[in-house]
């Protein structure tokens, strides 16, 4: 088979069986700037826009991708070399692969090398929307207080060096300032991260920074910037060398960084776009008045479910989510947790069949062709825990309802944070608070409740005697009997109580 490097010149040479853009990319104008062009963005938003651009009436909605961090140098170089093109490989449950080349990213900028170019692009009058996938940790939120973290050295740098920012807040502030000065018009800032009320959080954090750094912009923002909430969903594991090799062998495409994902996709957005928006509903996006019930469902079921499977699976020595969830004991534990502790707090989900949705989650996690790495799912758990699992705990405590499954998972995380699984193998932990977690986890070996004193993660939860006692018991049980024996007993008790 002839092999072709993926670029604009070779699109017409790509073999049948791989869909390619049927629109003229040279006629596409940038209307969206997206910050954080990782795998999820390329499997989700960029994919939706690629579908939309096949209707020439939407040619004003191309994407300019922005690599914000020095860490993003590799993806920037890859997309620049490939003219913004990449291959999306959808892995179905039956192993079928659906491949298409995505062409919606028509410009790309590397912020560390060109901060002024990024600011100017964000401020360009053609740009109507700025979208974000900057991960939970990118919002500079103090989880304990719910306020902006002004002590962050990068924030201090940005306030003193406005023309060479390093954080999203520095860039957005200078872009908004330039839009105001040049009368470039209103702008929508749309978060696509897994944060409950992500639009509200984005607005609160940005306004906090601007009140400190550029207070004269506040009135203009209130009149000219909207921050819709959104809920996004598509499992997108890290691309492995085998994925690159298989694509080349099967399709002849030499793609330096394709994206693999599941077939399921969902995007629910609050319809609050102050400067106009593309008609994404024509490609399956759902626009609603209130996203909150849907994002609460997704964070509590899918995202929390991922963390549950990841933490327990990691301690048991599994390396991928499908391996862990197809362990019948872990799979049953997950189903029981979702039924007993998450489902009771969900409401106002018009048109949703929760029973079917939960079964869909189990099926998605079980996809043996996705091979989602557990260390990816468990990365930055200190930022995920307050968003995915603790809200369920807090609501259940208020209603005097069950918290045994959640407390067990958090106890397992405390033991996980020591850095070894039950086979005495090292765990690859990726977390901004890794050193703090390790220190607290060591102290917890003598007094488990000490782990809950991490206020940046748990807030005041340690003051709940009911939760603290449940956590401490779960911790001691895991240490004494191991994860598997504990969850077998919990599953048996759940069955007997039904």
C-alpha positions as CSV (number, residue, x, y, z in Angstrom):
1,X,0.0,0.0,0.0
2,X,1.2,3.5,-0.9
3,X,1.7,5.7,2.2
4,X,0.9,9.4,2.2
5,X,2.0,12.0,4.7
6,X,-1.2,13.8,5.9
7,X,-1.3,17.3,4.6
8,X,-3.5,19.4,2.3
9,X,-1.7,18.4,-0.9
10,X,-2.3,14.7,-0.2
11,X,-6.0,14.8,0.7
12,X,-7.1,13.7,-2.8
13,X,-4.7,10.7,-2.7
14,X,-6.0,9.2,0.5
15,X,-7.6,5.8,-0.1
16,X,-11.3,5.0,0.0
17,X,-12.6,4.0,3.4
18,X,-11.4,7.3,4.9
19,X,-13.6,10.3,4.7
20,X,-11.9,13.6,3.9
21,X,-13.2,17.2,4.0
22,X,-15.4,17.9,1.0
23,X,-15.3,21.6,1.5
24,X,-12.6,24.1,0.3
25,X,-10.6,24.8,3.4
26,X,-9.1,27.9,1.8
27,X,-12.5,29.5,1.8
28,X,-13.1,28.8,5.5
29,X,-12.7,31.9,7.8
30,X,-11.8,31.7,11.4
31,X,-14.8,32.4,13.7
32,X,-13.8,30.4,16.7
33,X,-10.5,30.5,18.7
34,X,-10.0,27.4,20.7
35,X,-7.5,27.1,23.5
36,X,-6.2,23.6,24.4
37,X,-6.2,21.5,21.2
38,X,-5.8,18.1,22.9
39,X,-7.3,14.8,22.0
40,X,-10.8,15.6,23.4
41,X,-11.2,18.9,21.5
42,X,-10.2,17.1,18.3
43,X,-12.6,14.3,18.9
44,X,-15.5,16.6,19.9
45,X,-15.8,20.3,19.0
46,X,-13.5,20.2,16.0
47,X,-15.4,17.1,14.8
48,X,-18.7,18.8,15.1
49,X,-17.4,21.9,13.2
50,X,-15.9,19.7,10.5
51,X,-19.4,18.3,9.9
52,X,-20.9,21.7,9.9
53,X,-18.4,23.2,7.4
54,X,-19.7,20.8,4.7
55,X,-22.5,23.3,4.4
56,X,-20.9,26.3,2.7
57,X,-23.2,28.7,4.5
58,X,-21.2,28.0,7.6
59,X,-17.8,28.8,6.2
60,X,-17.3,31.6,8.8
61,X,-16.9,29.1,11.6
62,X,-13.4,27.7,11.1
63,X,-11.2,27.1,14.2
64,X,-7.9,28.7,15.1
65,X,-6.3,26.4,17.6
66,X,-4.1,27.8,20.4
67,X,-1.4,25.8,22.2
68,X,-1.2,27.7,25.4
69,X,1.6,26.0,27.3
70,X,5.2,25.1,26.5
71,X,4.1,21.5,27.1
72,X,2.0,21.8,23.9
73,X,5.0,22.2,21.6
74,X,4.6,18.7,20.2
75,X,1.0,19.0,19.2
76,X,1.6,22.4,17.7
77,X,4.5,21.1,15.6
78,X,2.4,18.2,14.5
79,X,-0.6,20.2,13.4
80,X,1.5,22.8,11.8
81,X,3.3,20.2,9.8
82,X,0.0,18.6,8.8
83,X,-1.8,21.9,7.8
84,X,-4.1,21.5,10.8
85,X,-5.3,18.1,9.6
86,X,-5.6,14.9,11.6
87,X,-7.4,11.6,11.4
88,X,-10.2,10.8,13.8
89,X,-10.6,7.0,14.4
90,X,-13.8,6.0,16.0
91,X,-13.6,2.5,17.7
92,X,-17.0,0.8,17.8
93,X,-17.9,-1.8,20.4
94,X,-17.6,-4.5,17.8
95,X,-14.1,-3.4,16.8
96,X,-15.1,-1.6,13.6
97,X,-13.0,1.4,12.8
98,X,-14.6,4.5,11.3
99,X,-11.9,6.9,10.0
100,X,-12.2,10.5,8.8
101,X,-9.8,13.3,8.3
102,X,-10.9,16.5,10.2
103,X,-10.3,19.8,8.5
104,X,-11.9,22.4,10.8
105,X,-8.7,23.7,12.4
106,X,-7.6,26.1,9.7
107,X,-5.1,28.2,11.8
108,X,-2.9,27.3,14.7
109,X,-0.8,29.4,17.1
110,X,1.8,28.6,19.7
111,X,1.2,31.0,22.5
112,X,4.7,30.9,24.2
113,X,6.3,32.0,21.0
114,X,3.6,34.4,19.8
115,X,1.6,35.9,22.7
116,X,0.7,39.1,20.8
117,X,-0.5,37.0,17.8
118,X,-2.8,35.0,20.1
119,X,-4.2,38.2,21.7
120,X,-4.8,39.8,18.3
121,X,-6.5,36.7,16.9
122,X,-8.8,36.5,20.0
123,X,-9.6,40.2,19.4
124,X,-10.2,39.9,15.7
125,X,-13.7,41.1,14.7
126,X,-14.3,37.9,12.7
127,X,-13.9,35.9,15.9
128,X,-17.2,35.5,17.7
129,X,-16.5,32.7,20.1
130,X,-13.5,31.6,22.2
131,X,-13.8,28.0,23.4
132,X,-11.7,26.3,26.1
133,X,-10.5,22.9,27.1
134,X,-7.8,23.7,29.7
135,X,-8.6,20.9,32.2
136,X,-10.0,21.3,35.6
137,X,-6.8,22.7,37.0
138,X,-6.6,25.5,34.4
139,X,-9.3,27.6,36.1
140,X,-7.0,28.7,39.0
141,X,-9.8,27.9,41.5
142,X,-9.1,27.5,45.2
143,X,-11.4,24.5,45.8
144,X,-11.7,25.1,49.5
145,X,-12.9,28.7,49.2
146,X,-14.4,28.7,45.7
147,X,-12.3,31.9,45.0
148,X,-9.6,32.8,42.5
149,X,-6.1,31.8,43.6
150,X,-4.2,35.1,43.4
151,X,-1.1,33.6,45.0
152,X,-0.4,31.6,41.8
153,X,3.1,32.8,40.6
154,X,1.8,32.7,37.0
155,X,-1.1,35.0,37.8
156,X,1.3,37.4,39.5
157,X,3.5,37.3,36.4
158,X,0.6,38.0,34.1
159,X,-0.6,41.0,36.1
160,X,2.9,42.5,35.9
161,X,3.6,41.5,32.3
162,X,0.3,42.0,30.4
163,X,1.9,41.7,26.9
164,X,3.5,38.3,27.6
165,X,0.9,36.3,29.6
166,X,1.2,32.7,30.6
167,X,-2.4,31.9,31.7
168,X,-5.7,31.8,30.0
169,X,-6.8,34.8,32.2
170,X,-3.9,36.9,31.1
171,X,-4.7,36.2,27.4
172,X,-8.4,36.7,27.7
173,X,-8.0,40.0,29.6
174,X,-5.7,41.5,27.0
175,X,-7.9,40.2,24.1
176,X,-11.0,41.8,25.7
177,X,-9.1,45.0,26.3
178,X,-8.1,45.1,22.6
179,X,-11.6,44.2,21.4
180,X,-12.9,47.2,23.4
181,X,-10.2,49.6,22.1
182,X,-10.7,48.5,18.5
183,X,-14.5,48.3,18.8
184,X,-14.3,44.7,17.5
185,X,-17.6,43.7,19.0
186,X,-19.0,41.3,21.5
187,X,-17.6,37.8,22.2
188,X,-18.8,34.5,23.8
189,X,-16.4,32.5,26.0
190,X,-17.5,28.9,26.1
191,X,-15.9,26.4,28.4
192,X,-15.9,22.8,27.3
193,X,-14.3,21.4,30.4
194,X,-15.7,18.9,32.9
195,X,-16.7,21.4,35.5
196,X,-20.2,21.9,36.9
197,X,-21.5,25.2,35.8
198,X,-18.4,25.7,33.7
199,X,-19.6,28.9,32.2
200,X,-20.3,30.4,35.6
201,X,-17.0,29.3,36.9
202,X,-15.2,30.8,33.9
203,X,-17.0,34.1,34.3
204,X,-16.3,34.3,38.0
205,X,-12.6,33.5,37.7
206,X,-12.1,35.8,34.8
207,X,-13.9,38.7,36.4
208,X,-11.9,38.1,39.6
209,X,-8.7,38.5,37.7
210,X,-9.8,41.5,35.7
211,X,-11.1,43.3,38.8
212,X,-7.5,42.9,40.0
213,X,-5.5,43.5,36.8
214,X,-7.8,45.7,34.5
215,X,-10.8,46.9,36.5
216,X,-11.8,49.4,33.8
217,X,-12.9,46.5,31.6
218,X,-15.6,45.2,34.0
219,X,-18.5,47.3,32.6
220,X,-17.6,46.4,29.0
221,X,-17.5,42.7,29.8
222,X,-20.9,42.8,31.5
223,X,-22.4,44.3,28.3
224,X,-20.4,42.5,25.7
225,X,-19.3,39.0,26.9
226,X,-21.4,35.9,27.5
227,X,-20.4,32.7,29.3
228,X,-22.8,29.9,28.4
229,X,-22.6,26.6,30.4
230,X,-22.0,23.4,28.5
231,X,-21.9,19.7,29.0
232,X,-19.5,17.6,26.8
233,X,-19.1,13.9,26.6
234,X,-17.0,11.5,24.5
235,X,-14.4,9.1,25.8
236,X,-11.1,9.9,24.2
237,X,-8.1,7.9,25.4
238,X,-4.5,8.9,24.7
239,X,-3.2,8.0,21.3
240,X,-0.8,5.1,21.4
241,X,2.0,4.2,19.0
242,X,0.0,1.1,17.9
243,X,-2.9,3.5,16.8
244,X,-0.5,5.4,14.6
245,X,1.0,2.2,13.1
246,X,-2.4,0.6,12.5
247,X,-3.7,3.7,10.7
248,X,-0.6,3.7,8.4
249,X,-0.9,0.0,7.7
250,X,-4.6,-0.1,7.1
251,X,-5.2,3.2,5.4
252,X,-1.8,4.4,4.1
253,X,-2.0,7.6,6.2
254,X,1.1,8.8,7.9
255,X,-0.5,10.8,10.7
256,X,1.9,11.9,13.5
257,X,-0.9,12.3,16.0
258,X,-4.4,10.8,15.1
259,X,-7.1,10.8,17.7
260,X,-9.0,7.7,18.8
261,X,-12.4,7.8,20.5
262,X,-15.6,5.9,21.1
263,X,-18.7,6.3,18.9
264,X,-20.8,8.0,21.6
265,X,-20.9,11.8,21.5
266,X,-22.9,14.4,23.3
267,X,-22.8,18.2,23.6
268,X,-25.4,20.2,25.5
269,X,-25.1,24.0,25.5
270,X,-26.9,26.8,27.1
271,X,-28.2,29.0,24.2
272,X,-26.5,32.3,25.3
273,X,-24.3,33.5,22.5
274,X,-24.1,37.3,22.5
275,X,-22.3,37.5,19.1
276,X,-24.1,34.8,17.2
277,X,-23.3,31.1,16.8
278,X,-23.1,28.4,14.2
279,X,-26.2,26.2,13.8
280,X,-24.6,23.2,15.5
281,X,-28.0,21.8,16.2
282,X,-28.0,20.6,12.6
283,X,-25.1,18.2,13.5
284,X,-26.6,16.9,16.7
285,X,-25.7,19.5,19.4
286,X,-28.5,20.1,21.9
287,X,-29.2,23.8,22.9
288,X,-31.1,24.2,26.1
289,X,-32.1,26.9,28.6
290,X,-30.6,25.2,31.5
291,X,-27.6,22.8,31.2
292,X,-27.2,22.2,35.0
293,X,-29.3,19.0,35.3
294,X,-27.4,17.4,32.4
295,X,-23.9,18.3,33.5
296,X,-24.7,17.2,37.0
297,X,-25.8,13.8,35.6
298,X,-22.7,13.5,33.5
299,X,-20.2,14.6,36.2
300,X,-21.9,12.4,38.8
301,X,-22.3,9.3,36.6
302,X,-19.7,9.2,33.8
303,X,-16.9,11.3,35.2
304,X,-17.2,10.0,38.8
305,X,-17.7,6.5,37.4
306,X,-14.5,6.8,35.5
307,X,-12.6,7.8,38.7
308,X,-14.2,5.0,40.7
309,X,-13.1,2.4,38.1
310,X,-9.7,4.0,37.7
311,X,-8.8,4.2,41.4
312,X,-10.1,0.7,42.3
313,X,-8.7,-0.8,39.1
314,X,-5.3,0.8,39.7
315,X,-5.0,-0.6,43.2
316,X,-5.9,-4.0,41.8
317,X,-3.1,-3.7,39.2
318,X,-5.1,-3.1,36.1
319,X,-3.8,-0.7,33.5
320,X,-6.9,0.1,31.4
321,X,-10.5,1.0,32.2
322,X,-12.0,-1.9,30.2
323,X,-9.9,-4.4,32.1
324,X,-11.0,-2.9,35.4
325,X,-14.7,-2.5,34.7
326,X,-15.0,-6.0,33.2
327,X,-13.7,-7.4,36.6
328,X,-17.2,-8.4,37.8
329,X,-16.6,-7.2,41.3
330,X,-15.5,-3.7,40.2
331,X,-18.3,-3.6,37.6
332,X,-20.9,-4.5,40.1
333,X,-19.5,-2.0,42.6
334,X,-19.7,0.8,40.0
335,X,-23.3,-0.1,39.2
336,X,-24.3,-0.1,42.8
337,X,-22.6,3.2,43.5
338,X,-24.4,4.8,40.6
339,X,-27.8,3.4,41.7
340,X,-27.5,3.9,45.4
341,X,-25.7,7.2,45.8
342,X,-25.7,9.2,42.6
343,X,-29.2,8.5,41.1
344,X,-31.0,9.9,44.1
345,X,-29.5,13.3,43.7
346,X,-30.4,13.6,40.0
347,X,-33.6,15.4,38.9
348,X,-35.1,17.6,36.1
349,X,-33.7,15.4,33.3
350,X,-36.6,15.7,30.9
351,X,-36.4,13.1,28.2
352,X,-33.5,11.1,29.8
353,X,-33.8,7.4,30.6
354,X,-31.4,7.2,33.5
355,X,-31.5,3.4,33.6
356,X,-30.6,3.1,30.0
357,X,-27.9,5.9,30.3
358,X,-26.2,4.0,33.2
359,X,-26.1,0.8,31.2
360,X,-24.7,2.7,28.3
361,X,-21.9,3.9,30.5
362,X,-21.0,0.4,31.6
363,X,-20.9,-0.7,27.9
364,X,-18.8,2.3,27.0
365,X,-16.3,1.7,29.8
366,X,-16.1,-2.0,28.7
367,X,-15.1,-1.2,25.1
368,X,-12.0,-3.4,24.7
369,X,-10.9,-1.5,21.6
370,X,-10.6,1.9,23.4
371,X,-8.0,0.8,26.0
372,X,-8.4,4.0,28.0
373,X,-5.3,4.2,30.3
374,X,-6.1,4.3,34.0
375,X,-3.2,6.6,34.7
376,X,-4.9,9.1,32.3
377,X,-8.2,8.8,34.0
378,X,-6.7,9.1,37.4
379,X,-4.5,12.1,36.5
380,X,-5.2,15.3,38.5
381,X,-7.7,13.4,40.8
382,X,-7.2,16.1,43.4
383,X,-8.9,18.6,41.0
384,X,-11.5,16.0,39.9
385,X,-12.6,14.7,43.2
386,X,-14.3,18.0,44.4
387,X,-16.2,18.1,41.1
388,X,-17.1,14.5,40.4
389,X,-17.6,12.7,43.7
390,X,-17.7,15.1,46.6
391,X,-20.9,16.9,45.5
392,X,-22.7,13.5,45.6
393,X,-21.3,13.0,49.1
394,X,-22.4,16.4,50.3
395,X,-26.0,16.0,49.0
396,X,-26.3,12.5,50.4
397,X,-25.2,13.7,53.8
398,X,-27.7,16.5,53.8
399,X,-30.5,14.0,53.1
400,X,-29.1,11.4,55.6
401,X,-28.6,8.9,52.8
402,X,-25.9,6.4,51.9
403,X,-22.3,7.5,51.4
404,X,-20.6,4.1,52.0
405,X,-19.5,3.6,48.3
406,X,-18.2,7.1,47.9
407,X,-16.3,7.0,51.2
408,X,-14.8,3.6,50.2
409,X,-13.5,5.1,46.9
410,X,-12.0,8.1,48.7
411,X,-10.3,5.8,51.2
412,X,-9.0,3.8,48.3
413,X,-7.7,7.0,46.8
414,X,-5.8,7.8,50.0
415,X,-4.1,4.4,49.8
416,X,-3.5,4.9,46.0
417,X,-1.8,8.2,46.9
418,X,1.0,6.2,48.6
419,X,2.1,5.3,45.1
420,X,1.8,1.5,45.0
421,X,-0.9,-1.0,44.1
422,X,-1.7,-4.2,45.9
423,X,0.9,-6.1,43.9
424,X,3.5,-3.7,45.3
425,X,4.0,-2.2,41.8
426,X,4.6,1.5,41.5
427,X,1.6,3.6,40.3
428,X,2.2,6.3,37.8
429,X,0.6,9.3,39.6
430,X,0.1,12.5,37.7
431,X,-1.2,15.3,40.0
432,X,-0.3,18.9,40.7
433,X,-0.7,18.0,44.4
434,X,1.2,14.8,44.2
435,X,3.8,15.6,46.9
436,X,1.2,17.0,49.2
437,X,-1.0,13.9,48.7
438,X,1.9,11.6,49.4
439,X,2.8,13.4,52.6
440,X,-0.8,13.3,53.8
441,X,-1.2,9.7,52.7
442,X,1.8,8.7,54.8
443,X,0.3,10.4,57.9
444,X,-3.0,8.7,57.2
445,X,-1.3,5.3,57.7
446,X,-1.4,6.0,61.4
447,X,-4.6,8.0,61.5
448,X,-6.7,7.7,58.3
449,X,-8.8,10.8,59.0
450,X,-5.8,13.0,58.6
451,X,-6.1,12.5,54.8
452,X,-9.4,14.4,54.9
453,X,-7.6,17.5,56.4
454,X,-6.5,18.4,52.8
455,X,-8.8,21.5,52.7
456,X,-7.8,22.3,49.1
457,X,-9.6,19.1,48.1
458,X,-12.1,18.3,50.9
459,X,-13.0,21.7,52.2
460,X,-14.8,21.2,55.6
461,X,-15.9,17.6,54.9
462,X,-13.5,16.3,57.6
463,X,-15.9,18.0,60.1
464,X,-18.7,15.5,59.2
465,X,-18.4,12.8,61.8
466,X,-20.6,10.4,59.7
467,X,-18.4,10.7,56.7
468,X,-15.1,10.7,58.6
469,X,-16.1,7.5,60.4
470,X,-17.2,5.8,57.2
471,X,-14.0,6.9,55.5
472,X,-11.8,5.6,58.4
473,X,-13.6,2.3,58.5
474,X,-13.3,1.8,54.7
475,X,-9.6,2.7,54.9
476,X,-8.9,0.1,57.7
477,X,-10.9,-2.5,55.8
478,X,-8.9,-2.0,52.7
479,X,-5.6,-2.2,54.6
480,X,-6.8,-5.3,56.5
481,X,-8.6,-7.3,53.8
482,X,-7.6,-5.8,50.4
483,X,-9.8,-4.0,47.8
484,X,-11.3,-7.1,46.2
485,X,-12.6,-8.8,49.4
486,X,-14.0,-5.5,50.6
487,X,-16.0,-4.8,47.4
488,X,-17.2,-8.4,47.2
489,X,-18.7,-8.0,50.7
490,X,-20.2,-4.5,49.9
491,X,-21.8,-5.9,46.8
492,X,-23.2,-8.8,48.7
493,X,-24.7,-6.5,51.3
494,X,-26.2,-4.3,48.6
495,X,-27.9,-7.2,47.0
496,X,-29.3,-8.4,50.4
497,X,-30.6,-4.9,51.2
498,X,-32.5,-4.6,47.9
